Structures are given as structure tokens and as C-alpha cells.
Amino acid sequence: MPKDNQLDLDFRAPAEDGYASWQWDRREAVEQIVKLWGLPVGRQVRLRRTGIDGDFEGRLELASMPVRMDRRLPLELRMGKMKFSSGEVETCSVIGPAEGE
């Protein structure tokens, strides 16, 4: 096969298969959410919820992706099996690394 017929590989582009591309898109969306809402999604945190005595520790995750990137809308969050809204977060501090660090 002549050299000019070979395919060029672009390693800077997201993966070509659908699932890998979806994972890349989701990571990008979560990074935007972290910046916009100011919550350490994907990190080990100590969290206090409004109206509940005591602190909770665990990995802060999104329970679902927001419909729009609008900080005025509450996020649906979870820690383990506990689900709650970002509006219920009284305090939140990072106590561990992000996933994969």
C-alpha cells in the first residue's frame, strides 16, 4: 500500500467509539458543573445538610445531569444512597482526592 493511503491518527481528539466519546463528554460536563456551581463533585467530602444534625462523609456525586447549565437551578446530588438537592447543602469541604488522582 502506498504511504499516502495510510490513515492519520489524531490522538488529541476524543475517542471514536460511542461509549468512550460519551465518557469524555460527561467528564467535560462535570468539570463545567464543578466550576459553575462551585461544588466538588467527584471528591471525598464532609458535608452538612440544612436542617439535619451531624456531618456526612463520602464521595459527592451527581444523582442526575442538569437539564441546563444554569447555576440558579439546583443540582440533584448523592452521597452513597443518600440523595439531596444542592440547595440543601449547608457546608461542604474536601477531605480526599478526586476519582483517579
Biopython code that builds the backbone (N, CA, C, O; Angstrom):
import numpy as np
from Bio.PDB.StructureBuilder import StructureBuilder

atoms = [
    (1, "MET", "N", (0.854, -1.174, 0.000)),
    (1, "MET", "CA", (0.000, 0.000, 0.000)),
    (1, "MET", "C", (0.899, 1.236, 0.000)),
    (1, "MET", "O", (1.814, 1.323, 0.820)),
    (2, "PRO", "N", (0.663, 2.190, -0.895)),
    (2, "PRO", "CA", (1.470, 3.408, -0.927)),
    (2, "PRO", "C", (1.321, 4.187, 0.380)),
    (2, "PRO", "O", (0.266, 4.169, 1.014)),
    (3, "LYS", "N", (2.387, 4.862, 0.764)),
    (3, "LYS", "CA", (2.412, 5.591, 2.036)),
    (3, "LYS", "C", (1.308, 6.641, 2.138)),
    (3, "LYS", "O", (0.770, 6.839, 3.228)),
    (4, "ASP", "N", (0.950, 7.321, 1.053)),
    (4, "ASP", "CA", (-0.056, 8.383, 1.123)),
    (4, "ASP", "C", (-1.482, 7.862, 1.325)),
    (4, "ASP", "O", (-2.391, 8.670, 1.519)),
    (5, "ASN", "N", (-1.713, 6.558, 1.288)),
    (5, "ASN", "CA", (-3.045, 5.994, 1.522)),
    (5, "ASN", "C", (-3.259, 5.593, 2.981)),
    (5, "ASN", "O", (-4.342, 5.126, 3.334)),
    (6, "GLN", "N", (-2.254, 5.765, 3.829)),
    (6, "GLN", "CA", (-2.406, 5.397, 5.228)),
    (6, "GLN", "C", (-3.256, 6.423, 5.958)),
    (6, "GLN", "O", (-3.264, 7.606, 5.620)),
    (7, "LEU", "N", (-3.966, 5.944, 6.962)),
    (7, "LEU", "CA", (-4.795, 6.828, 7.775)),
    (7, "LEU", "C", (-3.939, 7.586, 8.768)),
    (7, "LEU", "O", (-2.996, 7.032, 9.333)),
    (8, "ASP", "N", (-4.259, 8.835, 8.979)),
    (8, "ASP", "CA", (-3.597, 9.637, 10.004)),
    (8, "ASP", "C", (-4.358, 9.472, 11.304)),
    (8, "ASP", "O", (-5.589, 9.475, 11.307)),
    (9, "LEU", "N", (-3.645, 9.330, 12.400)),
    (9, "LEU", "CA", (-4.272, 9.214, 13.710)),
    (9, "LEU", "C", (-4.126, 10.531, 14.453)),
    (9, "LEU", "O", (-3.040, 11.108, 14.504)),
    (10, "ASP", "N", (-5.222, 11.003, 15.028)),
    (10, "ASP", "CA", (-5.207, 12.243, 15.802)),
    (10, "ASP", "C", (-5.447, 11.863, 17.259)),
    (10, "ASP", "O", (-6.581, 11.605, 17.662)),
    (11, "PHE", "N", (-4.374, 11.831, 18.047)),
    (11, "PHE", "CA", (-4.503, 11.405, 19.441)),
    (11, "PHE", "C", (-5.040, 12.500, 20.350)),
    (11, "PHE", "O", (-5.299, 12.246, 21.527)),
    (12, "ARG", "N", (-5.212, 13.706, 19.837)),
    (12, "ARG", "CA", (-5.765, 14.793, 20.653)),
    (12, "ARG", "C", (-7.294, 14.777, 20.638)),
    (12, "ARG", "O", (-7.920, 15.376, 21.513)),
    (13, "ALA", "N", (-7.892, 14.115, 19.680)),
    (13, "ALA", "CA", (-9.348, 14.093, 19.545)),
    (13, "ALA", "C", (-9.939, 13.067, 20.503)),
    (13, "ALA", "O", (-9.265, 12.108, 20.879)),
    (14, "PRO", "N", (-11.209, 13.266, 20.903)),
    (14, "PRO", "CA", (-11.879, 12.262, 21.732)),
    (14, "PRO", "C", (-11.955, 10.932, 20.984)),
    (14, "PRO", "O", (-11.848, 10.888, 19.759)),
    (15, "ALA", "N", (-12.137, 9.878, 21.720)),
    (15, "ALA", "CA", (-12.210, 8.536, 21.136)),
    (15, "ALA", "C", (-13.325, 8.447, 20.100)),
    (15, "ALA", "O", (-14.315, 9.175, 20.169)),
    (16, "GLU", "N", (-13.152, 7.556, 19.155)),
    (16, "GLU", "CA", (-14.123, 7.399, 18.076)),
    (16, "GLU", "C", (-15.328, 6.556, 18.477)),
    (16, "GLU", "O", (-16.424, 6.776, 17.962)),
    (17, "ASP", "N", (-15.149, 5.589, 19.389)),
    (17, "ASP", "CA", (-16.305, 4.757, 19.713)),
    (17, "ASP", "C", (-17.278, 5.528, 20.593)),
    (17, "ASP", "O", (-16.876, 6.414, 21.346)),
    (18, "GLY", "N", (-18.538, 5.195, 20.496)),
    (18, "GLY", "CA", (-19.608, 5.947, 21.164)),
    (18, "GLY", "C", (-19.478, 6.029, 22.665)),
    (18, "GLY", "O", (-19.649, 7.104, 23.240)),
    (19, "TYR", "N", (-19.178, 4.911, 23.320)),
    (19, "TYR", "CA", (-19.104, 4.914, 24.778)),
    (19, "TYR", "C", (-17.948, 5.777, 25.277)),
    (19, "TYR", "O", (-18.116, 6.561, 26.211)),
    (20, "ALA", "N", (-16.785, 5.636, 24.664)),
    (20, "ALA", "CA", (-15.633, 6.445, 25.076)),
    (20, "ALA", "C", (-15.905, 7.921, 24.839)),
    (20, "ALA", "O", (-15.507, 8.762, 25.645)),
    (21, "SER", "N", (-16.572, 8.239, 23.752)),
    (21, "SER", "CA", (-16.930, 9.624, 23.455)),
    (21, "SER", "C", (-17.918, 10.157, 24.506)),
    (21, "SER", "O", (-17.803, 11.299, 24.952)),
    (22, "TRP", "N", (-18.884, 9.321, 24.894)),
    (22, "TRP", "CA", (-19.849, 9.702, 25.923)),
    (22, "TRP", "C", (-19.135, 9.965, 27.251)),
    (22, "TRP", "O", (-19.445, 10.932, 27.949)),
    (23, "GLN", "N", (-18.175, 9.095, 27.596)),
    (23, "GLN", "CA", (-17.420, 9.288, 28.841)),
    (23, "GLN", "C", (-16.661, 10.613, 28.812)),
    (23, "GLN", "O", (-16.644, 11.344, 29.803)),
    (24, "TRP", "N", (-16.037, 10.921, 27.681)),
    (24, "TRP", "CA", (-15.289, 12.161, 27.536)),
    (24, "TRP", "C", (-16.222, 13.359, 27.682)),
    (24, "TRP", "O", (-15.892, 14.318, 28.380)),
    (25, "ASP", "N", (-17.401, 13.313, 27.020)),
    (25, "ASP", "CA", (-18.387, 14.396, 27.113)),
    (25, "ASP", "C", (-18.862, 14.578, 28.546)),
    (25, "ASP", "O", (-19.016, 15.707, 29.013)),
    (26, "ARG", "N", (-19.092, 13.483, 29.240)),
    (26, "ARG", "CA", (-19.571, 13.556, 30.629)),
    (26, "ARG", "C", (-18.507, 14.177, 31.537)),
    (26, "ARG", "O", (-18.830, 15.014, 32.380)),
    (27, "ARG", "N", (-17.241, 13.776, 31.375)),
    (27, "ARG", "CA", (-16.169, 14.378, 32.183)),
    (27, "ARG", "C", (-16.089, 15.883, 31.941)),
    (27, "ARG", "O", (-15.914, 16.659, 32.881)),
    (28, "GLU", "N", (-16.218, 16.290, 30.689)),
    (28, "GLU", "CA", (-16.202, 17.717, 30.364)),
    (28, "GLU", "C", (-17.382, 18.436, 31.027)),
    (28, "GLU", "O", (-17.216, 19.533, 31.560)),
    (29, "ALA", "N", (-18.569, 17.824, 30.996)),
    (29, "ALA", "CA", (-19.756, 18.424, 31.613)),
    (29, "ALA", "C", (-19.579, 18.539, 33.120)),
    (29, "ALA", "O", (-19.930, 19.566, 33.702)),
    (30, "VAL", "N", (-19.042, 17.505, 33.763)),
    (30, "VAL", "CA", (-18.826, 17.538, 35.215)),
    (30, "VAL", "C", (-17.825, 18.634, 35.573)),
    (30, "VAL", "O", (-18.003, 19.318, 36.580)),
    (31, "GLU", "N", (-16.783, 18.812, 34.773)),
    (31, "GLU", "CA", (-15.827, 19.900, 35.026)),
    (31, "GLU", "C", (-16.520, 21.257, 34.959)),
    (31, "GLU", "O", (-16.240, 22.141, 35.770)),
    (32, "GLN", "N", (-17.421, 21.424, 33.997)),
    (32, "GLN", "CA", (-18.185, 22.674, 33.892)),
    (32, "GLN", "C", (-19.064, 22.864, 35.119)),
    (32, "GLN", "O", (-19.160, 23.971, 35.647)),
    (33, "ILE", "N", (-19.701, 21.804, 35.573)),
    (33, "ILE", "CA", (-20.591, 21.859, 36.735)),
    (33, "ILE", "C", (-19.799, 22.247, 37.979)),
    (33, "ILE", "O", (-20.244, 23.091, 38.757)),
    (34, "VAL", "N", (-18.627, 21.638, 38.174)),
    (34, "VAL", "CA", (-17.773, 21.954, 39.323)),
    (34, "VAL", "C", (-17.447, 23.445, 39.335)),
    (34, "VAL", "O", (-17.531, 24.092, 40.378)),
    (35, "LYS", "N", (-17.079, 23.983, 38.187)),
    (35, "LYS", "CA", (-16.735, 25.407, 38.100)),
    (35, "LYS", "C", (-17.956, 26.301, 38.308)),
    (35, "LYS", "O", (-17.888, 27.283, 39.048)),
    (36, "LEU", "N", (-19.062, 25.968, 37.664)),
    (36, "LEU", "CA", (-20.244, 26.831, 37.705)),
    (36, "LEU", "C", (-20.935, 26.816, 39.063)),
    (36, "LEU", "O", (-21.272, 27.876, 39.591)),
    (37, "TRP", "N", (-21.155, 25.631, 39.639)),
    (37, "TRP", "CA", (-21.865, 25.534, 40.911)),
    (37, "TRP", "C", (-20.920, 25.631, 42.108)),
    (37, "TRP", "O", (-21.372, 25.866, 43.229)),
    (38, "GLY", "N", (-19.630, 25.456, 41.891)),
    (38, "GLY", "CA", (-18.674, 25.550, 42.994)),
    (38, "GLY", "C", (-18.763, 24.403, 43.979)),
    (38, "GLY", "O", (-18.433, 24.569, 45.153)),
    (39, "LEU", "N", (-19.201, 23.245, 43.522)),
    (39, "LEU", "CA", (-19.283, 22.064, 44.388)),
    (39, "LEU", "C", (-18.269, 21.023, 43.913)),
    (39, "LEU", "O", (-18.114, 20.819, 42.709)),
    (40, "PRO", "N", (-17.582, 20.368, 44.841)),
    (40, "PRO", "CA", (-16.523, 19.416, 44.473)),
    (40, "PRO", "C", (-17.050, 18.031, 44.079)),
    (40, "PRO", "O", (-16.763, 17.038, 44.747)),
    (41, "VAL", "N", (-17.808, 17.976, 43.007)),
    (41, "VAL", "CA", (-18.371, 16.715, 42.521)),
    (41, "VAL", "C", (-17.231, 15.764, 42.167)),
    (41, "VAL", "O", (-16.263, 16.157, 41.517)),
    (42, "GLY", "N", (-17.357, 14.509, 42.602)),
    (42, "GLY", "CA", (-16.334, 13.505, 42.340)),
    (42, "GLY", "C", (-15.258, 13.428, 43.406)),
    (42, "GLY", "O", (-14.330, 12.629, 43.283)),
    (43, "ARG", "N", (-15.358, 14.233, 44.440)),
    (43, "ARG", "CA", (-14.343, 14.277, 45.503)),
    (43, "ARG", "C", (-14.913, 13.698, 46.796)),
    (43, "ARG", "O", (-16.128, 13.650, 46.989)),
    (44, "GLN", "N", (-14.010, 13.258, 47.680)),
    (44, "GLN", "CA", (-14.388, 12.850, 49.025)),
    (44, "GLN", "C", (-14.617, 14.128, 49.819)),
    (44, "GLN", "O", (-13.747, 14.997, 49.866)),
    (45, "VAL", "N", (-15.784, 14.244, 50.442)),
    (45, "VAL", "CA", (-16.128, 15.476, 51.149)),
    (45, "VAL", "C", (-16.720, 15.187, 52.521)),
    (45, "VAL", "O", (-17.144, 14.070, 52.818)),
    (46, "ARG", "N", (-16.735, 16.223, 53.341)),
    (46, "ARG", "CA", (-17.502, 16.249, 54.587)),
    (46, "ARG", "C", (-18.582, 17.280, 54.342)),
    (46, "ARG", "O", (-18.285, 18.426, 54.004)),
    (47, "LEU", "N", (-19.837, 16.881, 54.509)),
    (47, "LEU", "CA", (-20.957, 17.711, 54.112)),
    (47, "LEU", "C", (-21.979, 17.817, 55.238)),
    (47, "LEU", "O", (-22.242, 16.846, 55.948)),
    (48, "ARG", "N", (-22.540, 18.989, 55.387)),
    (48, "ARG", "CA", (-23.631, 19.205, 56.342)),
    (48, "ARG", "C", (-24.837, 19.676, 55.538)),
    (48, "ARG", "O", (-24.744, 20.591, 54.721)),
    (49, "ARG", "N", (-25.978, 19.023, 55.794)),
    (49, "ARG", "CA", (-27.220, 19.411, 55.117)),
    (49, "ARG", "C", (-28.065, 20.288, 56.021)),
    (49, "ARG", "O", (-28.107, 20.102, 57.237)),
    (50, "THR", "N", (-28.728, 21.234, 55.410)),
    (50, "THR", "CA", (-29.614, 22.144, 56.133)),
    (50, "THR", "C", (-30.695, 21.357, 56.863)),
    (50, "THR", "O", (-31.360, 20.500, 56.281)),
    (51, "GLY", "N", (-30.858, 21.661, 58.143)),
    (51, "GLY", "CA", (-31.928, 21.046, 58.934)),
    (51, "GLY", "C", (-31.630, 19.648, 59.434)),
    (51, "GLY", "O", (-32.501, 19.025, 60.043)),
    (52, "ILE", "N", (-30.433, 19.131, 59.202)),
    (52, "ILE", "CA", (-30.074, 17.784, 59.666)),
    (52, "ILE", "C", (-28.831, 17.909, 60.543)),
    (52, "ILE", "O", (-27.818, 18.471, 60.126)),
    (53, "ASP", "N", (-28.919, 17.373, 61.775)),
    (53, "ASP", "CA", (-27.772, 17.414, 62.680)),
    (53, "ASP", "C", (-26.711, 16.424, 62.218)),
    (53, "ASP", "O", (-27.025, 15.323, 61.767)),
    (54, "GLY", "N", (-25.478, 16.824, 62.335)),
    (54, "GLY", "CA", (-24.366, 15.935, 62.009)),
    (54, "GLY", "C", (-23.833, 16.145, 60.606)),
    (54, "GLY", "O", (-24.488, 16.725, 59.740)),
    (55, "ASP", "N", (-22.622, 15.654, 60.417)),
    (55, "ASP", "CA", (-21.954, 15.741, 59.122)),
    (55, "ASP", "C", (-21.979, 14.374, 58.455)),
    (55, "ASP", "O", (-22.090, 13.341, 59.116)),
    (56, "PHE", "N", (-21.874, 14.392, 57.142)),
    (56, "PHE", "CA", (-21.809, 13.174, 56.356)),
    (56, "PHE", "C", (-20.494, 13.191, 55.596)),
    (56, "PHE", "O", (-20.049, 14.244, 55.139)),
    (57, "GLU", "N", (-19.868, 12.020, 55.458)),
    (57, "GLU", "CA", (-18.636, 11.920, 54.691)),
    (57, "GLU", "C", (-18.817, 10.888, 53.590)),
    (57, "GLU", "O", (-19.427, 9.837, 53.790)),
    (58, "GLY", "N", (-18.272, 11.212, 52.419)),
    (58, "GLY", "CA", (-18.343, 10.290, 51.290)),
    (58, "GLY", "C", (-18.014, 11.015, 50.008)),
    (58, "GLY", "O", (-17.650, 12.191, 50.018)),
    (59, "ARG", "N", (-18.144, 10.304, 48.904)),
    (59, "ARG", "CA", (-17.869, 10.887, 47.594)),
    (59, "ARG", "C", (-19.124, 11.605, 47.112)),
    (59, "ARG", "O", (-20.195, 11.004, 47.017)),
    (60, "LEU", "N", (-18.987, 12.887, 46.809)),
    (60, "LEU", "CA", (-20.094, 13.690, 46.304)),
    (60, "LEU", "C", (-20.241, 13.425, 44.807)),
    (60, "LEU", "O", (-19.298, 13.622, 44.041)),
    (61, "GLU", "N", (-21.418, 12.980, 44.398)),
    (61, "GLU", "CA", (-21.678, 12.638, 43.001)),
    (61, "GLU", "C", (-22.956, 13.308, 42.517)),
    (61, "GLU", "O", (-23.792, 13.732, 43.315)),
    (62, "LEU", "N", (-23.092, 13.395, 41.216)),
    (62, "LEU", "CA", (-24.343, 13.865, 40.624)),
    (62, "LEU", "C", (-25.331, 12.709, 40.625)),
    (62, "LEU", "O", (-24.993, 11.603, 40.204)),
    (63, "ALA", "N", (-26.548, 12.957, 41.094)),
    (63, "ALA", "CA", (-27.599, 11.940, 41.006)),
    (63, "ALA", "C", (-28.147, 11.914, 39.591)),
    (63, "ALA", "O", (-28.576, 10.869, 39.101)),
    (64, "SER", "N", (-28.131, 13.071, 38.934)),
    (64, "SER", "CA", (-28.512, 13.175, 37.522)),
    (64, "SER", "C", (-27.875, 14.438, 36.949)),
    (64, "SER", "O", (-27.569, 15.384, 37.676)),
    (65, "MET", "N", (-27.687, 14.431, 35.656)),
    (65, "MET", "CA", (-27.103, 15.597, 34.987)),
    (65, "MET", "C", (-28.155, 16.702, 34.926)),
    (65, "MET", "O", (-29.336, 16.421, 34.720)),
    (66, "PRO", "N", (-27.737, 17.953, 35.101)),
    (66, "PRO", "CA", (-28.712, 19.052, 35.000)),
    (66, "PRO", "C", (-29.222, 19.186, 33.566)),
    (66, "PRO", "O", (-28.513, 18.878, 32.608)),
    (67, "VAL", "N", (-30.451, 19.644, 33.439)),
    (67, "VAL", "CA", (-31.044, 19.842, 32.118)),
    (67, "VAL", "C", (-30.342, 20.982, 31.397)),
    (67, "VAL", "O", (-30.081, 20.913, 30.196)),
    (68, "ARG", "N", (-30.037, 22.043, 32.163)),
    (68, "ARG", "CA", (-29.330, 23.208, 31.617)),
    (68, "ARG", "C", (-28.203, 23.586, 32.564)),
    (68, "ARG", "O", (-28.269, 23.332, 33.767)),
    (69, "MET", "N", (-27.173, 24.194, 32.001)),
    (69, "MET", "CA", (-26.069, 24.702, 32.817)),
    (69, "MET", "C", (-26.456, 26.087, 33.327)),
    (69, "MET", "O", (-26.005, 27.106, 32.805)),
    (70, "ASP", "N", (-27.295, 26.102, 34.349)),
    (70, "ASP", "CA", (-27.813, 27.339, 34.929)),
    (70, "ASP", "C", (-27.666, 27.236, 36.440)),
    (70, "ASP", "O", (-28.361, 26.450, 37.084)),
    (71, "ARG", "N", (-26.774, 28.020, 37.001)),
    (71, "ARG", "CA", (-26.467, 27.944, 38.427)),
    (71, "ARG", "C", (-27.684, 28.231, 39.314)),
    (71, "ARG", "O", (-27.708, 27.845, 40.483)),
    (72, "ARG", "N", (-28.677, 28.898, 38.762)),
    (72, "ARG", "CA", (-29.887, 29.194, 39.559)),
    (72, "ARG", "C", (-30.728, 27.949, 39.799)),
    (72, "ARG", "O", (-31.569, 27.936, 40.698)),
    (73, "LEU", "N", (-30.514, 26.906, 39.007)),
    (73, "LEU", "CA", (-31.248, 25.650, 39.172)),
    (73, "LEU", "C", (-30.471, 24.728, 40.099)),
    (73, "LEU", "O", (-29.253, 24.605, 39.966)),
    (74, "PRO", "N", (-31.162, 24.072, 41.043)),
    (74, "PRO", "CA", (-30.450, 23.173, 41.957)),
    (74, "PRO", "C", (-29.983, 21.907, 41.242)),
    (74, "PRO", "O", (-30.627, 21.424, 40.311)),
    (75, "LEU", "N", (-28.855, 21.387, 41.699)),
    (75, "LEU", "CA", (-28.342, 20.112, 41.201)),
    (75, "LEU", "C", (-28.933, 18.984, 42.028)),
    (75, "LEU", "O", (-29.218, 19.164, 43.212)),
    (76, "GLU", "N", (-29.117, 17.841, 41.423)),
    (76, "GLU", "CA", (-29.507, 16.634, 42.149)),
    (76, "GLU", "C", (-28.218, 15.888, 42.466)),
    (76, "GLU", "O", (-27.506, 15.444, 41.565)),
    (77, "LEU", "N", (-27.925, 15.755, 43.766)),
    (77, "LEU", "CA", (-26.671, 15.166, 44.230)),
    (77, "LEU", "C", (-26.926, 13.886, 45.001)),
    (77, "LEU", "O", (-28.061, 13.568, 45.355)),
    (78, "ARG", "N", (-25.838, 13.151, 45.255)),
    (78, "ARG", "CA", (-25.932, 11.963, 46.112)),
    (78, "ARG", "C", (-24.593, 11.698, 46.763)),
    (78, "ARG", "O", (-23.535, 12.055, 46.246)),
    (79, "MET", "N", (-24.678, 11.063, 47.906)),
    (79, "MET", "CA", (-23.514, 10.505, 48.616)),
    (79, "MET", "C", (-23.956, 9.112, 49.017)),
    (79, "MET", "O", (-24.804, 8.952, 49.896)),
    (80, "GLY", "N", (-23.387, 8.109, 48.379)),
    (80, "GLY", "CA", (-23.855, 6.745, 48.623)),
    (80, "GLY", "C", (-25.297, 6.636, 48.162)),
    (80, "GLY", "O", (-25.608, 6.955, 47.014)),
    (81, "LYS", "N", (-26.186, 6.185, 49.052)),
    (81, "LYS", "CA", (-27.608, 6.047, 48.715)),
    (81, "LYS", "C", (-28.422, 7.288, 49.059)),
    (81, "LYS", "O", (-29.601, 7.373, 48.715)),
    (82, "MET", "N", (-27.795, 8.259, 49.743)),
    (82, "MET", "CA", (-28.494, 9.475, 50.154)),
    (82, "MET", "C", (-28.545, 10.467, 48.986)),
    (82, "MET", "O", (-27.505, 10.876, 48.470)),
    (83, "LYS", "N", (-29.749, 10.848, 48.576)),
    (83, "LYS", "CA", (-29.939, 11.831, 47.509)),
    (83, "LYS", "C", (-30.468, 13.128, 48.104)),
    (83, "LYS", "O", (-31.256, 13.118, 49.049)),
    (84, "PHE", "N", (-30.019, 14.252, 47.531)),
    (84, "PHE", "CA", (-30.439, 15.562, 48.029)),
    (84, "PHE", "C", (-30.169, 16.606, 46.961)),
    (84, "PHE", "O", (-29.512, 16.331, 45.957)),
    (85, "SER", "N", (-30.675, 17.789, 47.186)),
    (85, "SER", "CA", (-30.513, 18.908, 46.258)),
    (85, "SER", "C", (-29.332, 19.771, 46.685)),
    (85, "SER", "O", (-28.999, 19.826, 47.869)),
    (86, "SER", "N", (-28.701, 20.442, 45.736)),
    (86, "SER", "CA", (-27.600, 21.354, 46.080)),
    (86, "SER", "C", (-28.084, 22.477, 46.990)),
    (86, "SER", "O", (-27.284, 23.053, 47.728)),
    (87, "GLY", "N", (-29.369, 22.798, 46.955)),
    (87, "GLY", "CA", (-29.933, 23.818, 47.831)),
    (87, "GLY", "C", (-29.968, 23.389, 49.287)),
    (87, "GLY", "O", (-30.138, 24.231, 50.170)),
    (88, "GLU", "N", (-29.809, 22.096, 49.560)),
    (88, "GLU", "CA", (-29.814, 21.570, 50.917)),
    (88, "GLU", "C", (-28.422, 21.535, 51.541)),
    (88, "GLU", "O", (-28.286, 21.189, 52.715)),
    (89, "VAL", "N", (-27.386, 21.885, 50.780)),
    (89, "VAL", "CA", (-26.013, 21.831, 51.279)),
    (89, "VAL", "C", (-25.729, 23.084, 52.094)),
    (89, "VAL", "O", (-25.747, 24.200, 51.577)),
    (90, "GLU", "N", (-25.466, 22.875, 53.380)),
    (90, "GLU", "CA", (-25.130, 23.991, 54.263)),
    (90, "GLU", "C", (-23.634, 24.272, 54.207)),
    (90, "GLU", "O", (-23.220, 25.413, 54.005)),
    (91, "THR", "N", (-22.819, 23.227, 54.387)),
    (91, "THR", "CA", (-21.365, 23.353, 54.255)),
    (91, "THR", "C", (-20.834, 22.111, 53.535)),
    (91, "THR", "O", (-21.424, 21.032, 53.593)),
    (92, "CYS", "N", (-19.710, 22.301, 52.862)),
    (92, "CYS", "CA", (-19.082, 21.190, 52.144)),
    (92, "CYS", "C", (-17.597, 21.445, 52.051)),
    (92, "CYS", "O", (-17.175, 22.475, 51.526)),
    (93, "SER", "N", (-16.789, 20.511, 52.557)),
    (93, "SER", "CA", (-15.338, 20.670, 52.474)),
    (93, "SER", "C", (-14.715, 19.380, 51.948)),
    (93, "SER", "O", (-15.152, 18.277, 52.277)),
    (94, "VAL", "N", (-13.692, 19.549, 51.130)),
    (94, "VAL", "CA", (-12.991, 18.413, 50.519)),
    (94, "VAL", "C", (-12.095, 17.755, 51.551)),
    (94, "VAL", "O", (-11.358, 18.433, 52.266)),
    (95, "ILE", "N", (-12.160, 16.417, 51.630)),
    (95, "ILE", "CA", (-11.311, 15.677, 52.558)),
    (95, "ILE", "C", (-10.466, 14.620, 51.834)),
    (95, "ILE", "O", (-9.663, 13.932, 52.465)),
    (96, "GLY", "N", (-10.643, 14.489, 50.516)),
    (96, "GLY", "CA", (-9.882, 13.493, 49.772)),
    (96, "GLY", "C", (-9.774, 13.843, 48.307)),
    (96, "GLY", "O", (-10.398, 14.799, 47.845)),
    (97, "PRO", "N", (-8.990, 13.079, 47.572)),
    (97, "PRO", "CA", (-8.729, 13.380, 46.156)),
    (97, "PRO", "C", (-9.919, 13.085, 45.259)),
    (97, "PRO", "O", (-10.849, 12.372, 45.636)),
    (98, "ALA", "N", (-9.865, 13.657, 44.054)),
    (98, "ALA", "CA", (-10.858, 13.351, 43.034)),
    (98, "ALA", "C", (-10.618, 11.921, 42.554)),
    (98, "ALA", "O", (-9.529, 11.373, 42.725)),
    (99, "GLU", "N", (-11.629, 11.337, 41.963)),
    (99, "GLU", "CA", (-11.513, 9.993, 41.422)),
    (99, "GLU", "C", (-10.399, 9.949, 40.388)),
    (99, "GLU", "O", (-10.356, 10.790, 39.489)),
    (100, "GLY", "N", (-9.508, 8.989, 40.503)),
    (100, "GLY", "CA", (-8.416, 8.855, 39.562)),
    (100, "GLY", "C", (-7.162, 9.619, 39.927)),
    (100, "GLY", "O", (-6.164, 9.515, 39.213)),
    (101, "GLU", "N", (-7.169, 10.380, 41.006)),
    (101, "GLU", "CA", (-5.963, 11.125, 41.428)),
    (101, "GLU", "C", (-5.101, 10.280, 42.321)),
    (101, "GLU", "O", (-4.050, 10.733, 42.773)),
]
sb = StructureBuilder()
sb.init_structure("model")
sb.init_model(0)
sb.init_chain("A")
sb.init_seg("    ")
for serial, (resi, resn, name, xyz) in enumerate(atoms, 1):
    if name == "N":
        sb.init_residue(resn, " ", resi, " ")
    sb.init_atom(name, np.array(xyz, "f"), 0.0, 1.0, " ", f" {name:<3s}", serial, name[0])
structure = sb.get_structure()
